[in-house]
Amino acid sequence: MAEPTTQEDAQQLPRIDFISYLNNLVATGQLYLEGIRDPETDEVVVNLGLVKGIIDTIEMLEEKTQGNLTAPEANFLANTLYELRMGYVRAISRPEVTPETETQEEASAEEPEGEPSDNAAEAEAPTNEAENGS
């Protein structure tokens, strides 16, 4: 009885073609760009190394299949590779939030409006001197 179930399961799986294969690679890359929540630590894990590996794999596929793809396959490959690259560039360009920068941002947001900070007084000093000298 186990064999017919296996054959039935195999018949129900969608046929894998080039576009669906690329789509799986790109979807995995996008998930890791956005971050996947680790169920044990509840932290969001972004894995840019894995994304870079997926980009490299798609680039290799682009090179090896050049001239052998249909127009829709070639367009899909080029467009998804571009989108994944741009997502990767945005991710590596994003400033990392560290506890240090987070504390500095919170401190500057908590300053009362009536009391200028030392930096604000220093910034106003040249302006005041210019006004007094005129």
N, C-alpha and C positions, 0 to 999 in steps of 0.2 A: 504493500500500500504506500510505502514511502516514495517509491520511484514515480508513480503518476503525479504525486503532489509536487515533486521537484520539477518534472517536465511541465506541469501546469504553471508553476511559478516562473519558470524560464520563459514560457510563452507570453506571460503577462508583463514582463519587463520591457520597457521601451527600447527600441533599436538605438544603439549608440552610433552617432555619425559625428563628423568633424565639428559641426557647430555645437552640438550638445556637449561634446568633450571640452571644447573651449569655454563654453558657458559654465561648466562645472569648475574649471580652473579659475576663471574670472570671479565667479561668485565666492569661492574660497578666499581669493585675494581681497575682495571687498570686505568680507567679514572680518578678516584680520586687520584691515585698515581701520575699520570702525571700532573694532574691539569686541572680544567675546568674553562674557562673564564667566569666570572660573567658579563652578558650583561649590567648591570647597572653601575658597577664601573670599568669595563674593567680590573679587577685584576684577576690573575690566582689563583684559590682556590684549595688547596691541603687539603684533609680531611683524615688524617691518622686514626682518631677515627672511621670513617665509614669503612675504609679498614680493621681495626682490627676486627670490628664487622662482616664483611663479612668472614674473615678468621675463626673466631670463629664459625660462622654458618656452614661453609663447614666442619670444624673439627667435629662438632656435627653430621652432615649428614654422615660423614665418619664412625663415631662410631656407629650410629644407623642403618646404612645399611650394616654393616660388615657381609659378608657371603650371602647377598641377591642381590648382583650386578653381572652383567655379566662381563667378563674379560675386554671388551672395556670400560665399565662404570667405573670399579674400576681403570683401568689405567688412564683414563681421569681425574678422581677425584684426584688421587695421583699426577699426573703431574701438573695439574693446581693449586692445593693447594701448591705444592712446589714452582712454579713460583711466585705465589702471595705472599707467605711468603718471598721469596728472594727479591722481589721488595719492600716489606714493610721494611725489614732489611736495604736495601740500602737507602731507604728514611729516616729512622730515624738515620742512620749513617752519612748522608749528613750534612756537616757543614752549618749552616744557615748564609746567608749573611745579615748582619745588616748594617745600615748606618755607624756605627763606624768602622767596619772592611773594608767596602767599601772605606771610606775616607782614612784609613791607607794604603790600597793597592794602591790607586790612588797617594798618596803622595810619596810612595816609587818608583812608576813607573815614576814619574815626576822628580826625582833627576837627575841633570846633571852628565854625566859620568866622567867628569874631576875633580869634587869635591867629594871626599869620604865623606860619612856621618860619624857622631860621632861613630856609631857602627862599621863601617868598620875600622876606625883608632884604636879603642880599640882592635879589633880582630887581627890587624897586629902588635900591640905593642909587644906581647910575641915573635913573630917570629923575629922581628927586634932585640930584646934583645939577643935572642939566637945566631943570626948571629954575633952581635957585640962582644959577649963574646968568640966566637971561635977563 
